[in-house]
Amino acid sequence: MSRGKTTPDSSLTTLITSSLKVATAQTPSRKAPRWSEKDINRVRELLPYYSPKVVGQMLGRSEDAIKIMRQRQKIKASSKSEGWLSANRVLRLLGMPDARPVIGWVKKGLVLGHRISGDDTWMVHEISLRRWIASPISWLYFDTKRIQEPHLARLVELAQEKWGDEWLTSRQVADLKGTTTRQVGQTIFRRMLPAVHIVGKDGRHENGKWAFWGVKRSDAEAWQFKPPPYNLMDRMHAFILLAGAIGLSGMTIGKMVNLCHAATSQRFSLMNNPRHLKKVIAKFGLKDIEYRRRVGVHADWRKFAHRFPQVRGAFERYRDGKATLDDCYLIARILKNQMAANRIKVNVNAIGKVSHRTVDQLVKRMRKADIKPYLLRKPRKRKKEVA
């Protein structure tokens, strides 16, 4: 064999030897630096705002080292720091069902707080919370009657006695003045009634669309509400409510009662609530009308067929296959109103071009959803008398 060449056996021996050297090589263990008083104080200062993992990264130590030192020095955990309360702790003290509103208070700057870096825990400053819940404006964000902590409940009770007023919702203001929430809202928008806009009260909806209004009782009582010049409890308005309940449009109802479309729709919206419906039922005995959440007042037109001969005639012609385009338009709107009342997503006002086929498709869709449409049955054929 020539010089400089290696055999396969020698190369294999060299590879095994080098592998054993690497495997048996012992690296010198690196001891963690000793804890100084300055490092311990640093841990005590950082833990209320950072998780043990983040504190370890800032001090060049492991997360376990921070936890062990915290236990040895009897330092409280990040979520149990002195002078701070977690969001879950606050919701238990105030008797709230969810912690999201508490987090929203911190984000809006209503109370002093922060989120622990490296963790999902939100903290609230205890003194800041006590000062805030003693302020009347804060009582719009939570129910003061559900406070569980006796000292906080007494603090709020004393503040309420000193304030001598009360917050009302737009619904309570409407009941107090004998009007509707829509009228109250319009008055607030016109700045004729002082109110406070509470955006994102539940911590989920941050836009103004889902906002709440709070009105002081003293301002509500001082508001001089002028009732409309018409009576919503007369027979004409009871008929408007009934016609809207079966699904007729404002234009169709307006032609029946000799009012314009805008006036009819506006008055129906003022009556389309459960409180007004109860009054109408008690006065006129319209027991077959009910209130459903999606559409408001709702009724089966067949129970009031004697009051609406035009509607009855349209359904009879549809049953016999002789319905006109106007009949189909009327039937389609009534059926769509029934679909919406049964929680089917449909646009009642978007009718468009309607034909006999359109109504057939609506009927088919309703039956597929196990809904019996408000149609008339075909009359039974009489047997011929035997002579």
Secondary structure as the mmCIF struct_conf table of DSSP 4:
data_model
#
loop_
_struct_conf.conf_type_id
_struct_conf.id
_struct_conf.beg_label_comp_id
_struct_conf.beg_label_asym_id
_struct_conf.beg_label_seq_id
_struct_conf.end_label_comp_id
_struct_conf.end_label_asym_id
_struct_conf.end_label_seq_id
TURN_TY1_P TURN_TY1_P1 ARG A 3 GLY A 4
HELX_RH_AL_P HELX_RH_AL_P1 PRO A 8 THR A 24
HELX_LH_PP_P HELX_LH_PP_P1 THR A 27 SER A 29
HELX_LH_PP_P HELX_LH_PP_P2 LYS A 31 SER A 36
HELX_RH_AL_P HELX_RH_AL_P2 GLU A 37 LEU A 46
TURN_TY1_P TURN_TY1_P2 LEU A 47 TYR A 49
STRN STRN1 TYR A 50 TYR A 50
HELX_RH_AL_P HELX_RH_AL_P3 PRO A 52 LEU A 59
TURN_TY1_P TURN_TY1_P3 GLY A 60 GLY A 60
HELX_RH_AL_P HELX_RH_AL_P4 GLU A 63 ARG A 72
TURN_TY1_P TURN_TY1_P4 GLN A 73 LYS A 74
HELX_LH_PP_P HELX_LH_PP_P3 ILE A 75 ALA A 77
HELX_RH_3T_P HELX_RH_3T_P1 SER A 78 LYS A 80
TURN_TY1_P TURN_TY1_P5 GLU A 82 GLY A 83
STRN STRN2 TRP A 84 SER A 86
HELX_RH_AL_P HELX_RH_AL_P5 ALA A 87 LEU A 94
TURN_TY1_P TURN_TY1_P6 GLY A 95 GLY A 95
BEND BEND1 PRO A 97 PRO A 97
BEND BEND2 ALA A 99 ALA A 99
HELX_RH_AL_P HELX_RH_AL_P6 ARG A 100 LYS A 108
TURN_TY1_P TURN_TY1_P7 GLY A 109 GLY A 109
BEND BEND3 LEU A 110 VAL A 111
STRN STRN3 GLY A 113 ARG A 115
HELX_LH_PP_P HELX_LH_PP_P4 ILE A 116 ILE A 116
STRN STRN4 SER A 117 SER A 117
TURN_TY1_P TURN_TY1_P8 GLY A 118 GLY A 118
BEND BEND4 ASP A 119 ASP A 120
STRN STRN5 TRP A 122 HIS A 125
HELX_RH_AL_P HELX_RH_AL_P7 GLU A 126 ILE A 133
TURN_TY1_P TURN_TY1_P9 ALA A 134 ALA A 134
BEND BEND5 SER A 135 SER A 135
HELX_RH_3T_P HELX_RH_3T_P2 PRO A 136 LEU A 140
TURN_TY1_P TURN_TY1_P10 TYR A 141 TYR A 141
BEND BEND6 PHE A 142 PHE A 142
HELX_RH_3T_P HELX_RH_3T_P3 THR A 144 ARG A 146
BEND BEND7 GLU A 149 GLU A 149
HELX_RH_AL_P HELX_RH_AL_P8 PRO A 150 TRP A 163
STRN STRN6 TRP A 167 LEU A 168
HELX_RH_AL_P HELX_RH_AL_P9 SER A 170 LYS A 177
TURN_TY1_P TURN_TY1_P11 GLY A 178 GLY A 178
BEND BEND8 THR A 179 THR A 179
HELX_RH_AL_P HELX_RH_AL_P10 THR A 181 PHE A 189
TURN_TY1_P TURN_TY1_P12 ARG A 190 ARG A 191
BEND BEND9 MET A 192 LEU A 193
STRN STRN7 VAL A 196 ILE A 198
TURN_TY1_P TURN_TY1_P13 VAL A 199 ASP A 202
BEND BEND10 GLY A 203 ARG A 204
BEND BEND11 ASN A 207 ASN A 207
HELX_RH_3T_P HELX_RH_3T_P4 GLY A 208 TRP A 210
STRN STRN8 PHE A 212 LYS A 216
HELX_RH_AL_P HELX_RH_AL_P11 ARG A 217 ALA A 222
BEND BEND12 PRO A 229 TYR A 230
TURN_TY1_P TURN_TY1_P14 LEU A 232 MET A 233
BEND BEND13 ASP A 234 ASP A 234
HELX_RH_AL_P HELX_RH_AL_P12 ARG A 235 ILE A 246
TURN_TY1_P TURN_TY1_P15 GLY A 247 GLY A 247
HELX_RH_AL_P HELX_RH_AL_P13 GLY A 250 VAL A 257
TURN_TY1_P TURN_TY1_P16 ASN A 258 ASN A 258
HELX_RH_AL_P HELX_RH_AL_P14 HIS A 261 MET A 271
BEND BEND14 ASN A 273 ASN A 273
HELX_RH_AL_P HELX_RH_AL_P15 PRO A 274 PHE A 284
TURN_TY1_P TURN_TY1_P17 LYS A 287 ASP A 288
STRN STRN9 GLU A 290 ARG A 292
TURN_TY1_P TURN_TY1_P18 ARG A 293 VAL A 295
STRN STRN10 GLY A 296 HIS A 298
HELX_RH_3T_P HELX_RH_3T_P5 TRP A 301 ARG A 307
HELX_RH_AL_P HELX_RH_AL_P16 PRO A 309 ARG A 319
TURN_TY1_P TURN_TY1_P19 ASP A 320 GLY A 321
HELX_RH_AL_P HELX_RH_AL_P17 LEU A 325 ALA A 341
TURN_TY1_P TURN_TY1_P20 ASN A 342 ARG A 343
BEND BEND15 VAL A 348 ASN A 349
BEND BEND16 LYS A 353 LYS A 353
HELX_RH_AL_P HELX_RH_AL_P18 HIS A 356 LYS A 368
TURN_TY1_P TURN_TY1_P21 ALA A 369 ASP A 370
BEND BEND17 TYR A 374 TYR A 374
HELX_LH_PP_P HELX_LH_PP_P5 LEU A 376 VAL A 386
#
